[in-house]
Amino acid sequence: MRAWLIRMMAVFVLVFAGGCSSTRSQGPIARPGDRLERRGDEIVVAGQYFHTGAPVVLWTDPGGYDAYRVERRFARMDESGWDSIKDGLPSPNRYNQRLTGDPAMDEANRGGGWELDDLRGVVDQFVLHYDVCGTSRTCFRVLHDLRGLSVHFMLDIDGTIYQTLDVKERAWHATKANTRSVGIEIANIGAYPSSDSPPLQEWYTRDAQGRTRITLPARFGDGGLRAPGRAGRPSRDDPVSGVINDSELVMYDLTDAQYESLIRLTAALHRALPEIRLDYPRAPGGGVLPRALDDDEFRSFRGVLGHWHVQENKVDPGPALDWERVVGGARELLSR
């Protein structure tokens, strides 16, 4: 009996040592309480992290914007709770569940526990907005605190991406597109009838070299920018004009930092949710379609689109957005 026990202990030691040796060859063993470091470029889709290669601040991060919270973010603490604001907002939540039409799946997802494969069968659009607020900090204050709305992502003028909700949630940003879409608010003061419009005059000036600069109004303070050195100029010096949903409009372009981050986010979303195809609604000549999609077109479209493609009364993300730079850039990034 003793000899048998000794032999079994020897076998146990050999197997255990071999297992540990194999595990060590694949990397250090995680111990309870070890902290898992993030890179700071991850977005969250159905509870899973996906890298973007761009700066990302999650709703759980210090300085993040949390659309799960009921209270106002930019109000005095004693005036921010639901009891203080319920007369001005229709609901304590600014989002709800994506419904699939399958009662069993909807019941299974009631607690928020989406399987990624299930979400991939529901989400097939990425809707681009400009925020008419100029910075993401102001955008969240207006959307969340004042209007009772939400969006999954905000893209600041310095290229910082803020995620406010897991993509599994149905954010309230684009009416009939909400159930099947991911939404992003791009920091830009917006499009107007002429370049002399007061918002454009306030936000953009020419420097001594004749180049256009973004001039953050003094009332915005530091704007909440994390990398202000990357937020100085629109990608093109001159304003861009165009007709969208029968309106002649003028606006300044996004910053290069915004384009770089938007390209990377678009690529990451396509990898996470492949039904968001890397294409946009096209006019007969091949450029972006400058009008809202009709019902049949909207039903069949999968990919990247503007708010103006969803609703006839919208014009964002405006005539300056370089659609091929965004979508073509995402394609090129994923082909490397």
MIFI-338291 format. One record per residue (C-alpha): residue in three letters; residue number from 1; x, y, z. Coordinates in steps of 0.02 Angstrom, whole numbers. Example, Ala and Ser with C-alpha at 12.3 -4.5 7.8 and 13.67 -1.06 7.14 Angstrom:
BEGIN
@residuo->ALA; num->1; xx->615; yy->-225; zz->390
@residuo->SER; num->2; xx->684; yy->-53; zz->357
# end
This chain:
BEGIN
@residuo->MET; num->1; xx->0; yy->0; zz->0
@residuo->ARG; num->2; xx->140; yy->118; zz->47
@residuo->ALA; num->3; xx->236; yy->77; zz->-113
@residuo->TRP; num->4; xx->79; yy->110; zz->-217
@residuo->LEU; num->5; xx->53; yy->277; zz->-130
@residuo->ILE; num->6; xx->233; yy->329; zz->-162
@residuo->ARG; num->7; xx->216; yy->284; zz->-347
@residuo->MET; num->8; xx->53; yy->384; zz->-362
@residuo->MET; num->9; xx->131; yy->535; zz->-279
@residuo->ALA; num->10; xx->276; yy->526; zz->-400
@residuo->VAL; num->11; xx->157; yy->521; zz->-549
@residuo->PHE; num->12; xx->60; yy->668; zz->-477
@residuo->VAL; num->13; xx->219; yy->771; zz->-458
@residuo->LEU; num->14; xx->273; yy->733; zz->-637
@residuo->VAL; num->15; xx->103; yy->777; zz->-711
@residuo->PHE; num->16; xx->85; yy->934; zz->-607
@residuo->ALA; num->17; xx->262; yy->991; zz->-649
@residuo->GLY; num->18; xx->233; yy->956; zz->-834
@residuo->GLY; num->19; xx->70; yy->1052; zz->-831
@residuo->CYS; num->20; xx->151; yy->1200; zz->-746
@residuo->SER; num->21; xx->297; yy->1195; zz->-868
@residuo->SER; num->22; xx->176; yy->1196; zz->-1016
@residuo->THR; num->23; xx->77; yy->1340; zz->-942
@residuo->ARG; num->24; xx->233; yy->1440; zz->-908
@residuo->SER; num->25; xx->288; yy->1420; zz->-1089
@residuo->GLN; num->26; xx->128; yy->1511; zz->-1140
@residuo->GLY; num->27; xx->150; yy->1655; zz->-1020
@residuo->PRO; num->28; xx->141; yy->1692; zz->-834
@residuo->ILE; num->29; xx->5; yy->1611; zz->-731
@residuo->ALA; num->30; xx->-131; yy->1734; zz->-678
@residuo->ARG; num->31; xx->-155; yy->1738; zz->-491
@residuo->PRO; num->32; xx->-313; yy->1790; zz->-399
@residuo->GLY; num->33; xx->-308; yy->1978; zz->-381
@residuo->ASP; num->34; xx->-188; yy->2009; zz->-526
@residuo->ARG; num->35; xx->-240; yy->2164; zz->-621
@residuo->LEU; num->36; xx->-273; yy->2145; zz->-807
@residuo->GLU; num->37; xx->-199; yy->2297; zz->-893
@residuo->ARG; num->38; xx->-291; yy->2381; zz->-1036
@residuo->ARG; num->39; xx->-206; yy->2472; zz->-1178
@residuo->GLY; num->40; xx->-329; yy->2616; zz->-1181
@residuo->ASP; num->41; xx->-390; yy->2583; zz->-1358
@residuo->GLU; num->42; xx->-526; yy->2455; zz->-1321
@residuo->ILE; num->43; xx->-711; yy->2468; zz->-1361
@residuo->VAL; num->44; xx->-841; yy->2354; zz->-1281
@residuo->VAL; num->45; xx->-960; yy->2249; zz->-1386
@residuo->ALA; num->46; xx->-1072; yy->2125; zz->-1292
@residuo->GLY; num->47; xx->-954; yy->2131; zz->-1144
@residuo->GLN; num->48; xx->-801; yy->2090; zz->-1250
@residuo->TYR; num->49; xx->-653; yy->2204; zz->-1284
@residuo->PHE; num->50; xx->-600; yy->2247; zz->-1462
@residuo->HIS; num->51; xx->-444; yy->2348; zz->-1498
@residuo->THR; num->52; xx->-454; yy->2501; zz->-1611
@residuo->GLY; num->53; xx->-280; yy->2576; zz->-1611
@residuo->ALA; num->54; xx->-359; yy->2744; zz->-1565
@residuo->PRO; num->55; xx->-375; yy->2827; zz->-1394
@residuo->VAL; num->56; xx->-534; yy->2766; zz->-1309
@residuo->VAL; num->57; xx->-609; yy->2818; zz->-1142
@residuo->LEU; num->58; xx->-744; yy->2701; zz->-1078
@residuo->TRP; num->59; xx->-891; yy->2749; zz->-968
@residuo->THR; num->60; xx->-804; yy->2654; zz->-827
@residuo->ASP; num->61; xx->-643; yy->2756; zz->-843
@residuo->PRO; num->62; xx->-600; yy->2913; zz->-743
@residuo->GLY; num->63; xx->-665; yy->3060; zz->-843
@residuo->GLY; num->64; xx->-778; yy->2948; zz->-947
@residuo->TYR; num->65; xx->-960; yy->2984; zz->-989
@residuo->ASP; num->66; xx->-1080; yy->2855; zz->-917
@residuo->ALA; num->67; xx->-1249; yy->2845; zz->-1004
@residuo->TYR; num->68; xx->-1305; yy->2706; zz->-886
@residuo->ARG; num->69; xx->-1320; yy->2829; zz->-743
@residuo->VAL; num->70; xx->-1486; yy->2911; zz->-706
@residuo->GLU; num->71; xx->-1425; yy->3075; zz->-632
@residuo->ARG; num->72; xx->-1368; yy->3226; zz->-731
@residuo->ARG; num->73; xx->-1180; yy->3230; zz->-755
@residuo->PHE; num->74; xx->-1161; yy->3419; zz->-764
@residuo->ALA; num->75; xx->-1272; yy->3483; zz->-625
@residuo->ARG; num->76; xx->-1248; yy->3517; zz->-441
@residuo->MET; num->77; xx->-1252; yy->3352; zz->-348
@residuo->ASP; num->78; xx->-1404; yy->3403; zz->-247
@residuo->GLU; num->79; xx->-1496; yy->3444; zz->-409
@residuo->SER; num->80; xx->-1438; yy->3299; zz->-518
@residuo->GLY; num->81; xx->-1541; yy->3151; zz->-454
@residuo->TRP; num->82; xx->-1696; yy->3082; zz->-536
@residuo->ASP; num->83; xx->-1812; yy->3161; zz->-409
@residuo->SER; num->84; xx->-1745; yy->3331; zz->-460
@residuo->ILE; num->85; xx->-1758; yy->3306; zz->-649
@residuo->LYS; num->86; xx->-1902; yy->3185; zz->-681
@residuo->ASP; num->87; xx->-2022; yy->3325; zz->-729
@residuo->GLY; num->88; xx->-1907; yy->3372; zz->-872
@residuo->LEU; num->89; xx->-1862; yy->3200; zz->-941
@residuo->PRO; num->90; xx->-1976; yy->3059; zz->-999
@residuo->SER; num->91; xx->-1875; yy->2916; zz->-925
@residuo->PRO; num->92; xx->-1735; yy->2888; zz->-800
@residuo->ASN; num->93; xx->-1646; yy->2780; zz->-931
@residuo->ARG; num->94; xx->-1584; yy->2854; zz->-1094
@residuo->TYR; num->95; xx->-1573; yy->2684; zz->-1184
@residuo->ASN; num->96; xx->-1665; yy->2518; zz->-1190
@residuo->GLN; num->97; xx->-1650; yy->2339; zz->-1252
@residuo->ARG; num->98; xx->-1628; yy->2294; zz->-1434
@residuo->LEU; num->99; xx->-1778; yy->2185; zz->-1480
@residuo->THR; num->100; xx->-1754; yy->2051; zz->-1612
@residuo->GLY; num->101; xx->-1934; yy->1994; zz->-1642
@residuo->ASP; num->102; xx->-1886; yy->1823; zz->-1572
@residuo->PRO; num->103; xx->-1975; yy->1810; zz->-1402
@residuo->ALA; num->104; xx->-1856; yy->1677; zz->-1337
@residuo->MET; num->105; xx->-1702; yy->1777; zz->-1383
@residuo->ASP; num->106; xx->-1776; yy->1938; zz->-1316
@residuo->GLU; num->107; xx->-1816; yy->1853; zz->-1151
@residuo->ALA; num->108; xx->-1640; yy->1781; zz->-1141
@residuo->ASN; num->109; xx->-1565; yy->1954; zz->-1172
@residuo->ARG; num->110; xx->-1675; yy->2044; zz->-1046
@residuo->GLY; num->111; xx->-1537; yy->2052; zz->-917
@residuo->GLY; num->112; xx->-1416; yy->2124; zz->-1043
@residuo->GLY; num->113; xx->-1320; yy->1963; zz->-1070
@residuo->TRP; num->114; xx->-1305; yy->1964; zz->-1259
@residuo->GLU; num->115; xx->-1207; yy->1830; zz->-1348
@residuo->LEU; num->116; xx->-1094; yy->1913; zz->-1476
@residuo->ASP; num->117; xx->-1160; yy->1800; zz->-1616
@residuo->ASP; num->118; xx->-1338; yy->1853; zz->-1577
@residuo->LEU; num->119; xx->-1291; yy->2036; zz->-1581
@residuo->ARG; num->120; xx->-1205; yy->2010; zz->-1748
@residuo->GLY; num->121; xx->-1372; yy->1955; zz->-1818
@residuo->VAL; num->122; xx->-1457; yy->2117; zz->-1762
@residuo->VAL; num->123; xx->-1334; yy->2262; zz->-1783
@residuo->ASP; num->124; xx->-1289; yy->2305; zz->-1962
@residuo->GLN; num->125; xx->-1278; yy->2496; zz->-1971
@residuo->PHE; num->126; xx->-1157; yy->2628; zz->-1907
@residuo->VAL; num->127; xx->-1241; yy->2800; zz->-1903
@residuo->LEU; num->128; xx->-1131; yy->2956; zz->-1908
@residuo->HIS; num->129; xx->-1189; yy->3119; zz->-1830
@residuo->TYR; num->130; xx->-1107; yy->3286; zz->-1798
@residuo->ASP; num->131; xx->-1151; yy->3352; zz->-1626
@residuo->VAL; num->132; xx->-1175; yy->3542; zz->-1657
@residuo->CYS; num->133; xx->-1095; yy->3559; zz->-1485
@residuo->GLY; num->134; xx->-913; yy->3574; zz->-1534
@residuo->THR; num->135; xx->-840; yy->3460; zz->-1398
@residuo->SER; num->136; xx->-888; yy->3291; zz->-1328
@residuo->ARG; num->137; xx->-906; yy->3361; zz->-1152
@residuo->THR; num->138; xx->-1040; yy->3482; zz->-1210
@residuo->CYS; num->139; xx->-1119; yy->3346; zz->-1317
@residuo->PHE; num->140; xx->-1144; yy->3231; zz->-1168
@residuo->ARG; num->141; xx->-1216; yy->3372; zz->-1064
@residuo->VAL; num->142; xx->-1343; yy->3412; zz->-1200
@residuo->LEU; num->143; xx->-1387; yy->3233; zz->-1246
@residuo->HIS; num->144; xx->-1391; yy->3153; zz->-1075
@residuo->ASP; num->145; xx->-1430; yy->3293; zz->-954
@residuo->LEU; num->146; xx->-1548; yy->3400; zz->-1056
@residuo->ARG; num->147; xx->-1628; yy->3294; zz->-1193
@residuo->GLY; num->148; xx->-1635; yy->3122; zz->-1113
@residuo->LEU; num->149; xx->-1551; yy->3040; zz->-1264
@residuo->SER; num->150; xx->-1397; yy->2932; zz->-1288
@residuo->VAL; num->151; xx->-1266; yy->2877; zz->-1414
@residuo->HIS; num->152; xx->-1138; yy->2737; zz->-1404
@residuo->PHE; num->153; xx->-986; yy->2841; zz->-1452
@residuo->MET; num->154; xx->-930; yy->3022; zz->-1454
@residuo->LEU; num->155; xx->-778; yy->3078; zz->-1553
@residuo->ASP; num->156; xx->-694; yy->3235; zz->-1487
@residuo->ILE; num->157; xx->-598; yy->3361; zz->-1593
@residuo->ASP; num->158; xx->-433; yy->3292; zz->-1527
@residuo->GLY; num->159; xx->-473; yy->3116; zz->-1588
@residuo->THR; num->160; xx->-522; yy->3045; zz->-1418
@residuo->ILE; num->161; xx->-664; yy->2919; zz->-1430
@residuo->TYR; num->162; xx->-783; yy->2910; zz->-1283
@residuo->GLN; num->163; xx->-892; yy->2756; zz->-1266
@residuo->THR; num->164; xx->-1044; yy->2787; zz->-1156
@residuo->LEU; num->165; xx->-1135; yy->2620; zz->-1172
@residuo->ASP; num->166; xx->-1095; yy->2442; zz->-1223
@residuo->VAL; num->167; xx->-1141; yy->2422; zz->-1406
@residuo->LYS; num->168; xx->-1267; yy->2288; zz->-1354
@residuo->GLU; num->169; xx->-1383; yy->2426; zz->-1291
@residuo->ARG; num->170; xx->-1511; yy->2514; zz->-1400
@residuo->ALA; num->171; xx->-1456; yy->2695; zz->-1389
@residuo->TRP; num->172; xx->-1578; yy->2835; zz->-1433
@residuo->HIS; num->173; xx->-1496; yy->2933; zz->-1573
@residuo->ALA; num->174; xx->-1575; yy->2899; zz->-1742
@residuo->THR; num->175; xx->-1762; yy->2852; zz->-1728
@residuo->LYS; num->176; xx->-1800; yy->2703; zz->-1840
@residuo->ALA; num->177; xx->-1615; yy->2654; zz->-1851
@residuo->ASN; num->178; xx->-1592; yy->2633; zz->-1664
@residuo->THR; num->179; xx->-1628; yy->2446; zz->-1652
@residuo->ARG; num->180; xx->-1505; yy->2395; zz->-1786
@residuo->SER; num->181; xx->-1371; yy->2529; zz->-1771
@residuo->VAL; num->182; xx->-1220; yy->2593; zz->-1677
@residuo->GLY; num->183; xx->-1214; yy->2782; zz->-1663
@residuo->ILE; num->184; xx->-1074; yy->2909; zz->-1648
@residuo->GLU; num->185; xx->-1081; yy->3096; zz->-1616
@residuo->ILE; num->186; xx->-933; yy->3183; zz->-1698
@residuo->ALA; num->187; xx->-881; yy->3346; zz->-1615
@residuo->ASN; num->188; xx->-911; yy->3482; zz->-1745
@residuo->ILE; num->189; xx->-1012; yy->3641; zz->-1732
@residuo->GLY; num->190; xx->-1108; yy->3590; zz->-1888
@residuo->ALA; num->191; xx->-1168; yy->3649; zz->-2059
@residuo->TYR; num->192; xx->-1255; yy->3814; zz->-2099
@residuo->PRO; num->193; xx->-1326; yy->3912; zz->-2247
@residuo->SER; num->194; xx->-1165; yy->4013; zz->-2272
@residuo->SER; num->195; xx->-987; yy->4030; zz->-2210
@residuo->ASP; num->196; xx->-1039; yy->4195; zz->-2129
@residuo->SER; num->197; xx->-1155; yy->4104; zz->-2009
@residuo->PRO; num->198; xx->-1114; yy->4157; zz->-1829
@residuo->PRO; num->199; xx->-1067; yy->3984; zz->-1763
@residuo->LEU; num->200; xx->-938; yy->3961; zz->-1901
@residuo->GLN; num->201; xx->-870; yy->4137; zz->-1874
@residuo->GLU; num->202; xx->-852; yy->4102; zz->-1688
@residuo->TRP; num->203; xx->-770; yy->3931; zz->-1703
@residuo->TYR; num->204; xx->-650; yy->3957; zz->-1849
@residuo->THR; num->205; xx->-520; yy->4092; zz->-1885
@residuo->ARG; num->206; xx->-369; yy->4114; zz->-1998
@residuo->ASP; num->207; xx->-195; yy->4121; zz->-1923
@residuo->ALA; num->208; xx->-49; yy->4229; zz->-1981
@residuo->GLN; num->209; xx->-6; yy->4100; zz->-2114
@residuo->GLY; num->210; xx->-184; yy->4104; zz->-2183
@residuo->ARG; num->211; xx->-226; yy->3932; zz->-2116
@residuo->THR; num->212; xx->-390; yy->3893; zz->-2028
@residuo->ARG; num->213; xx->-388; yy->3858; zz->-1842
@residuo->ILE; num->214; xx->-522; yy->3799; zz->-1722
@residuo->THR; num->215; xx->-552; yy->3935; zz->-1591
@residuo->LEU; num->216; xx->-632; yy->3858; zz->-1439
@residuo->PRO; num->217; xx->-746; yy->3993; zz->-1365
@residuo->ALA; num->218; xx->-691; yy->4054; zz->-1193
@residuo->ARG; num->219; xx->-853; yy->3994; zz->-1112
@residuo->PHE; num->220; xx->-797; yy->3814; zz->-1148
@residuo->GLY; num->221; xx->-642; yy->3830; zz->-1040
@residuo->ASP; num->222; xx->-521; yy->3692; zz->-1089
@residuo->GLY; num->223; xx->-663; yy->3599; zz->-1175
@residuo->GLY; num->224; xx->-622; yy->3439; zz->-1081
@residuo->LEU; num->225; xx->-493; yy->3399; zz->-1215
@residuo->ARG; num->226; xx->-366; yy->3265; zz->-1172
@residuo->ALA; num->227; xx->-245; yy->3305; zz->-1315
@residuo->PRO; num->228; xx->-276; yy->3488; zz->-1360
@residuo->GLY; num->229; xx->-123; yy->3492; zz->-1473
@residuo->ARG; num->230; xx->-214; yy->3375; zz->-1594
@residuo->ALA; num->231; xx->-370; yy->3482; zz->-1602
@residuo->GLY; num->232; xx->-307; yy->3639; zz->-1685
@residuo->ARG; num->233; xx->-360; yy->3632; zz->-1867
@residuo->PRO; num->234; xx->-493; yy->3561; zz->-1982
@residuo->SER; num->235; xx->-421; yy->3442; zz->-2111
@residuo->ARG; num->236; xx->-456; yy->3569; zz->-2250
@residuo->ASP; num->237; xx->-431; yy->3756; zz->-2230
@residuo->ASP; num->238; xx->-580; yy->3810; zz->-2333
@residuo->PRO; num->239; xx->-762; yy->3774; zz->-2288
@residuo->VAL; num->240; xx->-848; yy->3640; zz->-2390
@residuo->SER; num->241; xx->-1020; yy->3665; zz->-2467
@residuo->GLY; num->242; xx->-1148; yy->3540; zz->-2529
@residuo->VAL; num->243; xx->-1332; yy->3499; zz->-2545
@residuo->ILE; num->244; xx->-1406; yy->3375; zz->-2421
@residuo->ASN; num->245; xx->-1591; yy->3333; zz->-2417
@residuo->ASP; num->246; xx->-1620; yy->3484; zz->-2531
@residuo->SER; num->247; xx->-1530; yy->3605; zz->-2414
@residuo->GLU; num->248; xx->-1376; yy->3703; zz->-2474
@residuo->LEU; num->249; xx->-1253; yy->3699; zz->-2329
@residuo->VAL; num->250; xx->-1076; yy->3750; zz->-2281
@residuo->MET; num->251; xx->-965; yy->3676; zz->-2145
@residuo->TYR; num->252; xx->-784; yy->3650; zz->-2096
@residuo->ASP; num->253; xx->-705; yy->3479; zz->-2105
@residuo->LEU; num->254; xx->-662; yy->3362; zz->-1962
@residuo->THR; num->255; xx->-487; yy->3367; zz->-1889
@residuo->ASP; num->256; xx->-356; yy->3244; zz->-1950
@residuo->ALA; num->257; xx->-356; yy->3167; zz->-1776
@residuo->GLN; num->258; xx->-544; yy->3137; zz->-1792
@residuo->TYR; num->259; xx->-523; yy->3054; zz->-1961
@residuo->GLU; num->260; xx->-385; yy->2941; zz->-1897
@residuo->SER; num->261; xx->-490; yy->2883; zz->-1749
@residuo->LEU; num->262; xx->-651; yy->2866; zz->-1849
@residuo->ILE; num->263; xx->-563; yy->2757; zz->-1978
@residuo->ARG; num->264; xx->-498; yy->2643; zz->-1840
@residuo->LEU; num->265; xx->-664; yy->2635; zz->-1750
@residuo->THR; num->266; xx->-755; yy->2594; zz->-1912
@residuo->ALA; num->267; xx->-633; yy->2453; zz->-1948
@residuo->ALA; num->268; xx->-649; yy->2384; zz->-1770
@residuo->LEU; num->269; xx->-839; yy->2388; zz->-1777
@residuo->HIS; num->270; xx->-838; yy->2295; zz->-1942
@residuo->ARG; num->271; xx->-726; yy->2160; zz->-1868
@residuo->ALA; num->272; xx->-836; yy->2145; zz->-1713
@residuo->LEU; num->273; xx->-1001; yy->2159; zz->-1807
@residuo->PRO; num->274; xx->-968; yy->2104; zz->-1988
@residuo->GLU; num->275; xx->-1142; yy->2150; zz->-2050
@residuo->ILE; num->276; xx->-1088; yy->2332; zz->-2033
@residuo->ARG; num->277; xx->-1014; yy->2326; zz->-2207
@residuo->LEU; num->278; xx->-878; yy->2444; zz->-2262
@residuo->ASP; num->279; xx->-983; yy->2544; zz->-2383
@residuo->TYR; num->280; xx->-1103; yy->2692; zz->-2380
@residuo->PRO; num->281; xx->-1260; yy->2740; zz->-2478
@residuo->ARG; num->282; xx->-1202; yy->2791; zz->-2651
@residuo->ALA; num->283; xx->-1270; yy->2909; zz->-2782
@residuo->PRO; num->284; xx->-1273; yy->2850; zz->-2964
@residuo->GLY; num->285; xx->-1103; yy->2932; zz->-2993
@residuo->GLY; num->286; xx->-1025; yy->2834; zz->-2850
@residuo->GLY; num->287; xx->-1013; yy->2972; zz->-2719
@residuo->VAL; num->288; xx->-1115; yy->2977; zz->-2560
@residuo->LEU; num->289; xx->-1304; yy->2984; zz->-2584
@residuo->PRO; num->290; xx->-1357; yy->3161; zz->-2528
@residuo->ARG; num->291; xx->-1534; yy->3117; zz->-2476
@residuo->ALA; num->292; xx->-1630; yy->3007; zz->-2356
@residuo->LEU; num->293; xx->-1653; yy->2825; zz->-2404
@residuo->ASP; num->294; xx->-1829; yy->2773; zz->-2448
@residuo->ASP; num->295; xx->-1909; yy->2633; zz->-2349
@residuo->ASP; num->296; xx->-1848; yy->2492; zz->-2462
@residuo->GLU; num->297; xx->-1672; yy->2564; zz->-2473
@residuo->PHE; num->298; xx->-1661; yy->2586; zz->-2286
@residuo->ARG; num->299; xx->-1725; yy->2411; zz->-2251
@residuo->SER; num->300; xx->-1592; yy->2332; zz->-2362
@residuo->PHE; num->301; xx->-1444; yy->2444; zz->-2321
@residuo->ARG; num->302; xx->-1304; yy->2374; zz->-2213
@residuo->GLY; num->303; xx->-1152; yy->2480; zz->-2181
@residuo->VAL; num->304; xx->-1101; yy->2657; zz->-2134
@residuo->LEU; num->305; xx->-1227; yy->2796; zz->-2158
@residuo->GLY; num->306; xx->-1268; yy->2972; zz->-2102
@residuo->HIS; num->307; xx->-1411; yy->3034; zz->-1997
@residuo->TRP; num->308; xx->-1474; yy->3119; zz->-2155
@residuo->HIS; num->309; xx->-1494; yy->2947; zz->-2236
@residuo->VAL; num->310; xx->-1613; yy->2897; zz->-2095
@residuo->GLN; num->311; xx->-1721; yy->3054; zz->-2083
@residuo->GLU; num->312; xx->-1769; yy->3183; zz->-2214
@residuo->ASN; num->313; xx->-1763; yy->3324; zz->-2085
@residuo->LYS; num->314; xx->-1579; yy->3291; zz->-2041
@residuo->VAL; num->315; xx->-1419; yy->3349; zz->-2128
@residuo->ASP; num->316; xx->-1282; yy->3278; zz->-2015
@residuo->PRO; num->317; xx->-1141; yy->3231; zz->-2028
@residuo->GLY; num->318; xx->-1139; yy->3370; zz->-2158
@residuo->PRO; num->319; xx->-1063; yy->3402; zz->-2329
@residuo->ALA; num->320; xx->-880; yy->3410; zz->-2273
@residuo->LEU; num->321; xx->-865; yy->3230; zz->-2215
@residuo->ASP; num->322; xx->-749; yy->3132; zz->-2330
@residuo->TRP; num->323; xx->-841; yy->2967; zz->-2340
@residuo->GLU; num->324; xx->-712; yy->2878; zz->-2444
@residuo->ARG; num->325; xx->-574; yy->2931; zz->-2326
@residuo->VAL; num->326; xx->-668; yy->2849; zz->-2183
@residuo->VAL; num->327; xx->-735; yy->2691; zz->-2264
@residuo->GLY; num->328; xx->-593; yy->2666; zz->-2387
@residuo->GLY; num->329; xx->-470; yy->2697; zz->-2247
@residuo->ALA; num->330; xx->-552; yy->2563; zz->-2141
@residuo->ARG; num->331; xx->-545; yy->2441; zz->-2287
@residuo->GLU; num->332; xx->-362; yy->2478; zz->-2317
@residuo->LEU; num->333; xx->-322; yy->2461; zz->-2131
@residuo->LEU; num->334; xx->-400; yy->2287; zz->-2124
@residuo->SER; num->335; xx->-313; yy->2230; zz->-2284
@residuo->ARG; num->336; xx->-137; yy->2252; zz->-2212
# end
